[in-house]
């Protein structure tokens, strides 16, 4: 597991605990949110293991019943199928549970916690700007109507793109992976679409700003006298190049002058 992936998931769990109104939280408060997220993951690991144990017991009971209570082969086959399904569920849950201890171990690293705190800090301070970007990108939908987990996945991606400098494609891909893990079946497609529209709108804004600046530069050059602008030479009167008058022409050297050339 990558450090930032784990930090992202810690922040995702912490974002749900932030106040709705923008506020600057103290470092101590942010660290407490991360601690709470780690505890949540630990509890999740225990719950997953308990659920897997329950499924295994159900599987065992179904196998026993297929041997002792089934009155015909069809009923026995159904009980065996139930046992197999329960066993498969337990295996999947155990696989997930085995990843959690490693996740929790990484979550205690300082670099992981620092990145999670950065996400939470920007989420607390810039909540209105983040939600406005997302609302503008949604078609006939609003943030407040989304499930809490989907809102926080979208917010995490926007924070990473606009406040932490993560490349757009990377942030979107990471958000999709979070949605596959925490959201419903269609959640990752919805989140992908919204974030694509957010980044497309941002690209259009940058192009518009660039065009406006180009117009402003052209206007400034025009006010200064043309494309090359005004230089010091434009303010100095030109020197006359007309022939010198007879009185201004140098006198011919005297024949007796030492400087006169010999005859």
C-alpha positions in Angstrom: 0.0 0.0 0.0 1.2 3.5 -0.8 1.6 6.0 2.0 -0.6 8.6 0.3 -3.4 6.1 -0.4 -3.6 5.3 3.3 -3.4 9.0 4.2 -6.2 9.6 1.8 -8.4 7.0 3.4 -7.7 8.4 6.9 -8.6 11.9 5.7 -11.7 10.5 4.1 -12.8 9.1 7.5 -11.9 12.4 9.2 -13.7 14.7 6.7 -17.1 13.3 7.9 -16.3 14.7 11.3 -15.6 18.3 10.2 -18.0 21.0 10.9 -20.2 22.1 8.0 -19.1 25.8 8.3 -15.5 26.7 7.2 -13.2 27.0 10.2 -9.5 26.8 10.9 -8.8 23.9 13.2 -5.9 23.7 15.6 -3.2 21.0 14.8 -4.3 19.2 18.0 -7.8 18.9 16.7 -6.7 17.6 13.3 -4.5 15.0 14.9 -7.4 13.9 17.0 -9.4 13.4 13.9 -6.7 11.2 12.5 -6.5 9.2 15.7 -10.3 8.7 15.6 -9.9 7.4 12.0 -7.3 4.9 13.0 -9.6 3.6 15.8 -12.4 3.3 13.3 -10.3 1.1 11.1 -9.3 -1.0 14.1 -13.0 -1.5 14.9 -13.7 -2.3 11.3 -11.1 -5.1 11.4 -12.7 -6.7 14.4 -16.2 -6.4 12.9 -15.0 -8.0 9.7 -13.4 -10.9 11.5 -16.6 -11.4 13.6 -18.7 -11.4 10.4 -16.4 -13.9 8.7 -16.7 -16.2 11.8 -20.5 -16.0 11.6 -20.5 -16.9 7.9 -18.3 -19.9 8.6 -20.6 -21.1 11.3 -23.6 -20.7 9.0 -21.7 -22.7 6.3 -21.0 -25.5 8.8 -24.6 -25.6 9.9 -25.9 -25.8 6.3 -23.6 -28.8 5.6 -24.7 -30.6 8.6 -28.4 -30.0 7.8 -27.8 -31.2 4.3 -26.7 -34.6 5.7 -29.2 -34.9 8.6 -32.4 -33.0 7.6 -32.6 -33.0 3.9 -35.5 -35.2 2.7 -34.5 -35.3 -1.0 -31.4 -34.6 -3.1 -32.7 -31.2 -4.3 -33.1 -29.9 -0.8 -29.6 -31.2 0.1 -28.1 -29.5 -2.9 -29.6 -26.2 -2.0 -28.2 -26.5 1.5 -24.8 -27.3 0.2 -25.0 -24.3 -2.1 -25.9 -22.1 0.9 -22.9 -23.4 2.7 -20.6 -22.7 -0.3 -21.9 -19.1 -0.6 -21.4 -18.5 3.1 -17.9 -19.9 2.9 -17.1 -17.6 0.0 -18.4 -14.6 1.8 -16.2 -15.5 4.8 -13.1 -15.9 2.6 -13.7 -12.4 1.1 -14.2 -10.9 4.5 -11.0 -12.5 5.8 -9.1 -11.2 2.8 -10.2 -7.7 3.6 -9.5 -8.1 7.3 -5.9 -9.3 6.6 -5.2 -6.0 4.8 -6.4 -3.9 7.7 -3.5 -4.6 10.1 -1.0 -3.5 7.5 -3.2 -0.4 6.8 -3.2 0.5 10.5 0.5 0.0 10.8 1.1 2.4 7.9 -1.4 4.8 9.4 0.9 5.3 12.4 3.7 6.6 10.2 4.3 10.4 10.6 4.4 11.1 6.8 1.0 9.4 6.4 -0.5 11.4 9.2 1.0 14.6 8.0 -0.6 14.2 4.5 -3.9 13.3 6.1 -3.8 16.4 8.3 -3.1 18.6 5.2 -6.2 17.2 3.5 -8.3 17.8 6.6 -6.9 21.3 7.2 -7.8 22.5 3.6 -11.1 20.7 3.9 -12.0 22.6 7.1 -10.8 26.1 5.8 -12.0 25.9 2.1 -15.2 24.0 2.4 -17.3 26.6 0.6 -15.0 27.0 -2.4 -14.6 23.3 -2.7 -18.3 22.6 -2.6 -19.0 25.5 -5.1 -16.6 23.9 -7.6 -18.4 20.6 -7.3 -21.9 22.1 -7.4 -21.0 24.0 -10.6 -19.9 20.7 -12.2 -23.0 18.7 -11.4 -25.9 18.4 -13.8 -29.3 18.6 -12.1 -27.8 17.5 -8.8 -26.3 19.1 -5.7 -23.7 18.2 -3.1 -26.2 18.2 -0.2 -28.2 15.4 -1.9 -25.3 13.0 -2.2 -24.4 10.4 0.3 -21.8 11.6 2.9 -19.1 9.2 1.6 -19.5 10.4 -2.0 -19.3 14.0 -0.9 -16.1 13.4 1.0 -14.5 11.5 -1.8 -15.2 14.3 -4.2 -13.9 16.9 -1.7 -10.7 14.9 -1.1 -10.0 14.9 -4.9 -10.6 18.6 -5.3 -8.4 19.4 -2.3 -5.5 17.3 -3.7 -5.8 18.9 -7.2 -6.3 22.6 -6.2 -4.5 22.9 -2.8 -1.9 20.1 -2.8 -0.9 20.1 -6.4 -1.6 16.5 -7.3 -2.0 16.0 -11.1 -5.6 15.9 -12.1 -5.5 12.4 -13.7 -3.9 10.9 -10.6 -6.4 12.5 -8.2 -9.4 11.4 -10.3 -8.1 7.8 -10.5 -7.5 7.7 -6.7 -11.0 9.0 -6.1 -12.5 6.3 -8.3 -10.6 3.7 -6.3 -11.9 5.1 -3.1 -15.4 5.0 -4.5 -15.0 1.4 -5.5 -14.1 0.6 -1.9 -16.5 2.7 0.0 -19.4 3.8 -2.3 -22.2 1.8 -3.9 -22.0 0.0 -7.3 -22.5 3.1 -9.5 -20.7 5.5 -7.2 -17.3 5.4 -8.9 -18.8 6.2 -12.3 -20.7 9.2 -10.9 -17.6 10.5 -9.1 -15.5 10.0 -12.2 -17.9 12.1 -14.3 -18.2 14.9 -11.8 -14.4 15.3 -11.4 -13.9 15.2 -15.1 -16.3 18.2 -15.4 -14.6 20.0 -12.6 -11.2 19.7 -14.3 -12.7 20.6 -17.7 -14.2 23.7 -16.3 -10.9 24.6 -14.7 -9.0 24.2 -18.0 -11.6 26.4 -19.7 -11.1 29.1 -16.9 -7.3 29.0 -17.4 -7.7 29.5 -21.2 -10.1 32.4 -20.7 -7.7 34.0 -18.2 -4.8 33.6 -20.6 -6.8 35.2 -23.4 -7.8 38.1 -21.1 -4.2 38.7 -20.1 -3.1 38.7 -23.8 -5.7 41.3 -24.6 -4.6 43.4 -21.6 -0.9 43.2 -22.8 -1.9 44.3 -26.3 -3.9 47.2 -25.0 -1.0 48.3 -22.8 1.4 48.2 -25.8 -1.0 50.2 -27.9 -1.2 52.9 -25.1 2.6 53.1 -25.1 2.9 53.8 -28.8 2.9 50.5 -30.6 4.2 47.0 -30.3 7.8 48.0 -29.5 6.8 50.5 -26.8 8.4 53.9 -26.0 12.1 54.2 -25.7 14.5 57.0 -24.6 15.3 57.6 -28.3 11.6 58.7 -28.8 12.1 61.6 -26.4 15.4 63.0 -27.8 15.2 65.5 -30.7 16.9 64.2 -33.8 20.3 65.7 -34.7 20.3 67.8 -38.0 22.4 66.2 -40.8 22.3 69.3 -43.2 25.7 70.5 -44.6 27.6 72.9 -42.4 27.5 76.6 -43.4 30.6 78.3 -44.7 31.2 80.0 -41.4 31.0 76.7 -39.7 33.4 74.9 -42.1 37.0 74.5 -40.7 39.6 77.0 -42.0 42.3 75.8 -44.5 45.7 75.5 -42.8 48.2 78.4 -43.3 51.0 77.7 -45.8 53.6 78.8 -43.2 52.0 76.7 -40.4 54.1 73.8 -39.2 51.2 71.6 -39.6 50.8 72.5 -43.3 51.9 69.8 -45.7 55.0 70.5 -47.8 54.5 71.9 -51.3 
